[in-house]
Structures are given as structure tokens and as C-alpha cells.
Amino acid sequence: MQKKQSLYRWFFFRSRGDTPFIRTLIHIILIFACIAALYPALRVLTVSIRPGNRLFSTTLEIIPAGANLEAYRRILFDKDFFLWLWNSLTITVATSLIGVILASTSAYAFSRWRFPGRKSGLIFLLATQMIPAPMLMVPIYIIAAKLGLINTWRGLVIAYSVGAIPFSIWILKGYYDTIPLELEQSAMIDGASRMGAFYRIILPLSTPALAIVFLFNFMMAWNDYLLARIMLQKKDLLTWTLGLRSIQDQFHTQWDMFCAAALMVSIPVMILFFFSSKWLVSGLTLGSVKG
């Protein structure tokens, strides 16, 4: 029995990475994972700085011979890249804010109150996520056309919000359930109203979940092509996904400009992630109530 326990203890410590061999193995795996993740981005960078007569070169060099920034100059100044970026940011930020505001209050009602239709409502919200996105294109377009929302930012924002809010409610509802009810009760005993406790207690403690919901809504709207394609036809309303599509001709694609634009549109997402990464940590309520 003692021998078996010692074997369990040896395996437990080795699995925790407390030996040099395990630590070295973990580091090697992480290095290979980083290389695998960075390599596609490096290849895109390579294509974006290649001379026009070497776009289809099969060399693996990261900085090709004769590298230049001509593709970046053309996409920035010869195309409406800044307009595409502005349209995408406006639509995406509006969608993310509306999604967070509506989902945070709706999820609070589902988490704290018991009312007729509560379970059915949660199941219905979950069921909407089972519908493939292409199936919704035709009904969304018909409704938008009836309401005069085609070729408008608000029409696309509403369509994105409708698709993002159900999943956001489920994320926030699950997080609200982990926040002890005693925190709100203590605040209300001290004189706060129900809404005051929600804004002063629940929302600050839910910052990680709110950040995740904001990022989810942002990425969903930022990367969408299909819905934007059927909702927007005016040239001055194109998002970056539609703008990049205009670079492709029937028989020719300007791959250097395409790769340059692809790298630049990833910058806002990276900035958003770096600024919000400190909130993407759960457990803020740990120790708020003595057990």
C-alpha cells in the first residue's frame, strides 16, 4: 500500500512539471506551438513586401530580395482603405456596445428572478444558436428591406446585435450565477436600490465576463462578410471585408495588396485584446464573502 502511494506521489509531482525533464518538454512543445502560430502570419508579411514580379515565388525566406512597401502605399492611398476601416469600426463598436448593454441587463433578470417562461426563454435563446447563419440571410434581408434598412449602418448593427445577444446572455447569466447573492443583499441593507446594487456591485465584479462578451461581439461583427454583403451595396458604406473583396478581379487578384490590408486590419483587434487582457481573468469574487 505504501509503495502504491509513493508511486502515485511520484506521478503526481512529475505531472505537475516539477522535474527538469518535464519543464524542458513543456518548453519545447510551447516553442513549436508558437512557431506554428506565427508562421502563417510571417508568410502573409512576406507576400505583402515582395516585388510585384515575384509574388508567386516559392522561396521560404521571410524578407525576400527587393522587399518594399509599395503594396502598403497602394492600399492606403490608391484605395478607400481608411473609409473601409472607419465603416467597420463604427458598425463593430456600435454592435458591441448594444450587445453588452442589452445582454448584461437581460442576463441579470434570468439569473436573479424566477418568472413564468424563464426556462423556456433560456432554451429558446440557446436554440437560436443552433440555426446555421446562412439560413437567416433571406429572412433578415426581407425584414430589413421592409423596414428600409438596406444600405444603412443601423440595419447592419441591428442584424449583428440580434445574432450576438442570445449567446451573450448565456455567458453573462452563467457568470452572474457565481456571484453570491449576499453581496447585493448587503448593499441593499445599506440603502442601495436593486438597480444601484446591480450597477455598483454586479457589473464591476462581472468585468471579465463583460470583456469576453464585448470581444465576442466585436470579433463576430468585425470579421463578418456574408451579412454585410447582402445588406450593403453602396460604395461609401463598404466594410473592410467587402473592400478587400473589391481587390479581387475575375481573373486576377492583387495578392500583395490583399496581404498588406489583411495585416493592417488585424491591428485594431490586437490592440483591443492587449488592452482588455487584464480583465479576461475570472475569480474576482473570490473572498468577497466569507464562507
C-alpha positions in Angstrom: 0.0 0.0 0.0 2.8 2.3 0.9 4.6 1.5 -2.3 1.4 2.3 -4.3 1.1 5.7 -2.6 4.7 6.5 -3.3 4.1 5.7 -7.0 1.1 8.0 -7.0 3.0 10.7 -5.3 5.9 10.4 -7.9 3.5 10.5 -10.8 1.7 13.5 -9.3 4.8 15.6 -8.9 6.1 14.6 -12.4 2.7 15.6 -14.0 2.9 19.0 -12.3 6.1 19.7 -14.2 8.4 19.8 -11.1 11.2 18.0 -12.8 13.7 19.5 -15.3 12.8 16.9 -17.9 9.0 17.8 -17.8 9.8 21.5 -17.8 12.1 21.2 -20.8 9.5 19.1 -22.6 6.8 21.7 -21.9 9.0 24.5 -23.2 9.8 22.6 -26.4 6.1 22.0 -27.0 5.3 25.7 -26.4 8.1 26.8 -28.7 6.8 24.6 -31.5 3.3 25.9 -30.9 4.4 29.5 -31.1 6.3 28.8 -34.4 3.2 27.1 -35.8 1.0 30.0 -34.8 3.4 32.7 -36.1 4.4 31.1 -39.4 1.2 31.8 -41.4 1.4 35.5 -40.3 5.0 35.7 -41.4 4.1 34.2 -44.8 1.5 36.9 -45.2 4.0 39.5 -44.3 6.4 38.1 -46.8 3.9 38.2 -49.7 3.0 41.8 -48.8 6.5 43.1 -49.1 7.5 41.1 -52.2 8.2 42.9 -55.5 5.3 42.7 -58.0 7.2 40.3 -60.3 7.9 37.8 -57.5 4.5 37.4 -55.9 4.3 33.7 -56.8 7.8 32.8 -55.7 8.1 29.6 -53.7 11.1 30.6 -51.6 10.7 30.4 -47.8 12.7 33.5 -47.0 10.9 35.8 -44.7 12.4 39.0 -46.1 12.6 38.5 -49.8 15.1 40.1 -52.1 14.0 43.5 -53.3 11.4 43.8 -50.5 9.5 47.1 -50.5 6.3 48.7 -49.0 4.7 49.5 -52.4 1.7 47.3 -51.6 1.0 49.2 -48.4 1.3 52.6 -50.2 -1.2 51.5 -52.9 -3.7 50.0 -50.4 -3.6 53.1 -48.2 -3.6 55.8 -50.8 -4.9 54.3 -54.0 -7.9 52.5 -52.4 -10.5 53.6 -49.9 -8.9 51.6 -47.1 -9.4 54.2 -44.4 -13.1 54.5 -45.3 -13.5 50.7 -45.1 -11.8 50.7 -41.7 -13.9 53.6 -40.4 -17.1 51.9 -41.6 -16.1 48.6 -39.9 -15.1 50.3 -36.6 -18.3 52.3 -36.5 -20.5 49.2 -37.1 -18.5 46.9 -34.9 -18.2 49.2 -31.8 -21.9 50.1 -32.0 -22.8 46.4 -32.2 -20.5 45.5 -29.3 -21.9 48.3 -27.0 -25.5 47.5 -27.8 -24.8 43.8 -27.2 -23.2 44.3 -23.9 -25.8 46.7 -22.6 -28.8 44.6 -23.6 -27.2 41.3 -22.6 -26.0 42.5 -19.2 -29.4 43.6 -18.1 -31.3 40.6 -19.7 -28.9 38.1 -18.2 -29.3 39.7 -14.7 -33.1 39.1 -14.9 -32.6 35.5 -15.9 -30.1 34.9 -13.2 -31.8 36.6 -10.2 -35.5 36.4 -10.8 -37.9 33.5 -11.2 -40.8 34.3 -13.6 -43.1 32.3 -15.9 -41.4 31.4 -19.1 -37.9 31.8 -17.7 -36.7 28.3 -18.6 -38.4 28.4 -21.9 -36.8 31.7 -22.7 -33.4 30.4 -21.9 -33.9 27.3 -24.1 -35.3 29.5 -26.9 -32.2 31.7 -26.7 -29.9 28.7 -26.8 -31.9 27.2 -29.7 -31.3 30.3 -31.8 -27.6 29.5 -31.8 -28.3 26.1 -33.4 -29.6 27.7 -36.6 -26.9 28.0 -39.3 -26.1 31.6 -40.2 -26.8 31.2 -44.0 -30.4 30.1 -43.2 -31.0 33.5 -41.6 -29.8 35.6 -44.6 -33.0 35.6 -46.6 -35.4 36.4 -43.7 -33.0 39.1 -42.4 -32.8 40.7 -45.8 -36.6 40.6 -46.3 -37.2 42.2 -42.9 -34.5 44.8 -43.5 -36.0 45.6 -46.9 -39.5 46.0 -45.5 -38.2 48.4 -42.8 -36.0 50.4 -45.2 -32.8 49.3 -43.5 -30.9 48.1 -46.6 -27.7 50.2 -47.2 -27.7 51.6 -43.7 -25.4 51.2 -40.8 -28.2 50.8 -38.3 -29.7 47.9 -40.3 -26.4 46.0 -40.1 -25.9 46.9 -36.4 -29.4 45.6 -35.6 -28.8 42.4 -37.6 -25.5 41.8 -35.8 -26.9 42.6 -32.4 -29.8 40.1 -32.8 -27.4 37.4 -33.6 -24.9 38.2 -30.8 -27.2 38.9 -27.8 -28.6 35.4 -27.2 -25.1 33.9 -26.7 -24.0 36.9 -24.7 -27.0 36.4 -22.3 -26.0 32.8 -21.7 -22.4 33.8 -20.9 -23.3 36.6 -18.5 -26.1 34.6 -16.9 -23.7 31.8 -16.0 -21.3 34.4 -14.6 -23.9 36.2 -12.6 -24.9 32.8 -11.0 -21.5 32.5 -9.5 -21.7 35.9 -7.7 -23.0 35.5 -4.2 -26.5 36.9 -3.6 -25.3 38.2 -0.2 -23.3 40.9 -1.9 -26.4 42.5 -3.3 -28.4 42.0 -0.1 -25.6 43.7 1.9 -25.7 46.7 -0.5 -29.5 46.9 -0.3 -29.4 46.8 3.5 -27.0 49.8 3.3 -29.6 51.7 1.3 -28.9 50.8 -2.3 -31.7 50.0 -4.7 -31.9 46.9 -6.8 -30.5 48.8 -9.8 -28.0 50.5 -7.6 -26.7 47.2 -6.4 -26.6 45.9 -10.0 -24.5 48.9 -11.2 -22.3 49.2 -8.2 -21.8 45.6 -7.2 -22.7 43.1 -10.0 -21.2 45.0 -13.1 -17.8 45.7 -11.5 -17.5 42.1 -10.4 -18.6 40.9 -13.9 -15.8 42.8 -15.7 -14.2 39.6 -17.0 -17.4 38.3 -18.5 -18.4 41.7 -19.9 -14.9 41.9 -21.6 -15.4 38.4 -23.1 -18.9 39.4 -24.4 -17.5 42.6 -25.8 -14.7 40.8 -27.6 -17.1 38.1 -28.9 -19.5 40.7 -30.3 -16.5 42.7 -31.7 -15.0 39.7 -33.5 -18.3 38.5 -34.8 -19.1 41.9 -36.4 -15.6 42.7 -37.4 -15.0 39.5 -39.4 -18.4 39.1 -41.0 -18.7 39.1 -44.8 -21.9 37.3 -45.7 -24.4 39.5 -43.9 -22.6 42.7 -44.9 -22.5 41.5 -48.5 -26.3 41.3 -48.7 -27.0 44.4 -46.6 -24.6 46.9 -48.1 -24.2 47.7 -51.7 -23.2 51.4 -51.7 -19.5 52.0 -52.2 -19.2 54.5 -49.4 -20.6 52.0 -46.9 -18.4 49.1 -47.6 -16.7 47.4 -44.6 -13.1 46.1 -44.8 -14.2 42.6 -45.7 -16.2 43.9 -48.7 -13.4 46.3 -49.6 -10.8 43.5 -49.8 -13.2 41.6 -52.0 -13.1 44.5 -54.4 -9.4 44.0 -54.9 -10.1 40.6 -56.4 -11.0 40.6 -60.1 -12.5 37.8 -62.1 -9.1 36.6 -63.4 -6.6 38.3 -61.2 -6.0 39.0 -57.5 -3.6 41.6 -56.2 -2.2 39.4 -53.5 0.4 41.8 -52.3 -2.2 44.5 -51.5 -4.6 41.8 -50.2 -1.9 40.6 -47.7 -0.9 44.1 -46.7 -4.5 45.0 -45.9 -5.1 41.7 -44.1 -2.2 42.6 -41.7 -3.3 46.1 -41.1 -6.9 45.2 -40.3 -5.6 42.8 -37.6 -4.1 45.7 -35.7 -7.3 47.0 -34.1 -8.2 43.5 -32.9 -4.7 43.0 -31.4 -4.9 46.4 -29.6 -8.3 45.6 -28.2 -7.1 42.3 -26.9 -4.0 43.7 -25.3 -6.0 46.4 -23.5 -8.7 44.0 -22.3 -6.5 41.0 -21.5 -6.1 42.1 -17.8 -9.9 41.7 -17.4 -10.0 38.3 -19.0 -9.3 36.6 -15.7 -12.1 35.0 -13.6 -12.3 34.8 -9.9 -12.7 38.5 -9.0 -15.3 37.5 -6.4 -13.0 35.1 -4.6 -13.0 36.1 -0.9 -15.8 38.7 -1.3 -18.0 36.7 1.1 -16.6 34.7 4.0 -17.6 31.0 3.7 
